[in-house]
């Protein structure tokens, strides 16, 4: 696993993120419009060359071997597929 970076919710995403992952990040952020996320951060790491993006609340966005993006909440069931 390779450490990437951290950024604030609503802030600019790292340039290396594929557009499909950026879309998933923005989708999650839009669902949090009523929540105070001013102190929340995203953490980007790289696993086997693919991005893994985790929000402070446990929401995780992953890219599988086929390039499919999945979003899971609190490490539970996959809730969203793009």
C-alpha positions in Angstrom: 0.0 0.0 0.0 1.3 3.4 -0.9 0.2 6.5 1.0 -1.3 9.2 -1.1 -2.7 12.4 0.5 -5.5 13.9 2.5 -7.9 16.6 1.6 -11.0 18.4 3.0 -14.5 17.4 2.1 -15.6 19.7 -0.8 -12.0 20.6 -1.6 -10.1 19.9 -4.8 -9.3 16.2 -5.4 -5.8 14.9 -6.1 -5.0 15.2 -9.8 -4.1 11.5 -10.1 -7.6 10.3 -9.2 -9.5 8.9 -12.2 -12.6 10.8 -13.2 -14.8 7.9 -12.1 -13.5 8.1 -8.5 -13.8 11.9 -8.5 -17.5 11.4 -9.5 -18.0 8.9 -6.6 -16.3 11.4 -4.1 -18.6 14.2 -5.3 -21.6 11.9 -5.1 -20.8 11.0 -1.4 -20.2 14.7 -0.6 -23.6 15.6 -2.1 -25.3 13.1 0.2 -23.7 14.9 3.2 -25.1 18.3 2.5 -27.0 18.4 5.8 -24.0 17.2 7.9 -21.3 19.4 9.3 -18.3 18.0 7.5 -16.0 21.0 8.1 -13.5 18.9 10.0 -13.8 15.8 7.9 -11.0 14.7 5.5 -10.6 12.2 2.7 -7.6 9.9 2.7 -6.2 8.6 -0.5 -4.0 5.5 -0.5 -2.9 3.2 -3.4 -3.3 -0.6 -3.2 -1.9 -2.6 -6.1 -1.8 0.6 -8.1 -5.5 1.4 -7.6 -6.9 4.2 -5.5 -8.6 3.6 -2.2 -10.3 6.7 -0.9 -11.7 6.8 2.7 -13.7 9.4 4.4 -13.3 10.0 8.2 -16.8 8.5 8.8 -15.7 5.2 7.3 -17.1 5.6 3.8 -14.7 3.9 1.4 -14.4 4.2 -2.4 -12.4 1.5 -4.2 -11.6 0.5 -7.8 -11.6 -3.2 -8.5 -9.4 -5.1 -10.9 -11.9 -4.6 -13.7 -12.0 -0.8 -13.1 -15.4 -0.7 -11.4 -15.8 1.9 -8.7 -17.6 0.8 -5.5 -18.6 2.9 -2.5 -19.2 1.2 0.9 -20.3 2.8 4.1 -18.7 2.0 7.5 -16.9 -0.9 5.8 -20.2 -2.7 5.3 -22.1 -3.7 2.2 -21.4 -2.2 -1.1 -24.0 0.5 -1.4 -23.3 2.2 -4.7 -21.8 1.1 -8.0 -20.7 3.5 -10.8 
